[in-house]
Amino acid sequence: MHWLQHLSRHCLLLLACLSALTLAIPQEERVSNFFGRHTGTSGHTNNWAVLVCASRYWFNYRHMANALGMYRTVKRLGIPDSNIILMLADDTACNARNQFPGSVYAKAGRHLDLYGDNIEVDYRGYEVTVENFIRLLTGRVDPSVPRSKRLLTDDRSNIFVYMTGHGGNEFLKFQDNEEISAFDIADAFEQMWQKKRYNEILFMIDTCQANTMYSQFYSPNILATGSSEIGENSYSHENDNDIGVSVIDSYTHFVLEFMEGINKTSQVSMQDLFSSYDPVKIRSHPGVRSDLFQRPLESALITDFFGGVSQAEIFPVIEDADTTTQHIIRVSSPDHVVPPDPVSPQAHNGQDFDKANATAVMPQKDAVALDVRWRDIRKWTSIVIVGFLVGWVSLVR
C-alpha cells in the first residue's frame, strides 16, 4: 500500500508539470504547431492542375483520352474541379464517327468511361490556343474572364502541368493551326516565378521528341518529364476495333497504370514513378530533368502534385498605417483556396482584406499587449503551483 501512495503522488506531480508546460506555451505557438503539423518539405498549401490536349479531330482520339485520364486521376486523388484547368477540343465524345456517343475510353474493352463522369471543360474547341494557354499561366487575362478560367495560384501553390498532342524538336502543335515552342513555355514559367505564382511545378508532356520541350527551362523549382528523346516518336498503346482508332498513348498509359496504385495518403515518391519507366514497354526513352528542382526526388511525394492538400499558412502580426494590429490565419484546402483575385480592387488596396478568409483577427494593439501579459501571469502561476506541489510532496514524504 505504501508504494501505491508514492505512485499517486508521482502521478499528481507529473500531471501538474504537464499542465504547467501546456499553459506556458504561447497561444501563437500552439496554433502554429497544430496547423503546421501536416506541412511537408514542399512548403505548399494548395495544388493545381493544368491539363492541355492540344489536338483536335477524330483521329487524335487518343490525345483527348490522355488528358481525360490525367483529369480523372487528379480528381480521384483530391484536387477539386475549382483547382483544375482543362483545355480540350472536345470534339470526340459527340463525333458522328463515335459508336459510343457521349463516351471516351482509354482501354480496349471500354470498361471505364472517362467522359461521362461529371467533367468540367474550362477551355473548349477553338478556345484552346497558344495565347490563351500563356495568358492562363501568367495571369494576364482579360477582366471579363470568369474565375473558373483563371489559374488563381500563389507562392504556396504546387502546379501540375500536363500537355499532349503532336510535336517535334522544341515545339508542340495546337490544333494543327499554330505552335508553342519550348522558349515560350520557359518564359511563361519565368514570369510565373517572378510574379510569385507557384511554389513548385511538375511539367509532364507526351508527344514526339517530348524531352526537348523542357530543354529551355531556367526558372527554379521545376521538375520536368517527357515521353521521348530528341529524334524519337511517342507511340500509341493500343487500338479498339469498335472505335476504330488508337485510344491512348503508351507513355500516358503506363503513367496512369502506375497512378492507379496511389491513394490520397500514399507516401510514394516521384523517384518511384520515374523508376517505373520501362523504355521497352513504352517504346521510347522517357526523360526526367531535375536540376532546377530544389528537393531530392525521394522526398517529393506524388501527392505533392497529383493530390489535394489541406494546410494552413499562419501570417505574422502586422501593423497598418492606423496602428491597428492584425493577426490572420489563412486556411488553404482543396475546397476553399483563397488567393487574391488579380482583377479585384481589394488586391490592389493594402488597407482592405476579406474578413471571411480570416480565421482569427486581433483588432487592437492593446488587446495584443493584454494577451501577452495574461500569458506571463499564467506561466508564473503555473510555476508557483508546481513549486508548491513539489514542496508538499517532499513534506509528506
Secondary structure, 3 states (H helix, E strand, C coil): CHHHHHHHHHHHHHHHHHHHHHHHCCHHHHHHHHHHCCCCCCCCCEEEEEEEECCCCHHHHHHHHHHHHHHHHHHHCCCCHHHEEEEECCCCCCCCCCCCCCCCECCCCCCCECCCCCCCCCEEHHHCCHHHHHHHHHCCCCCCCCHHHCCCCCCCEEEEEEEECCEECCEEEECCCEEEEHHHHHHHHHHHHHCCCCCEEEEEEECCCHHHHHCCCCCCCEEEEECCCCCCCCCEEEECCCCCCEEEEHHHHHHHHHHCCCCCCCCCEHHHHHHCCCHHHHCCCCEEECCCCCCCCCCCECHHHHCCCCEEEECCCEECCCCCEECCEEEEECCECCCCCCCCHHHHCCCCCCHHHCCCCCCCHHHHHHHHHHHHHHHHHHHHHHHHHHHHHHHHC
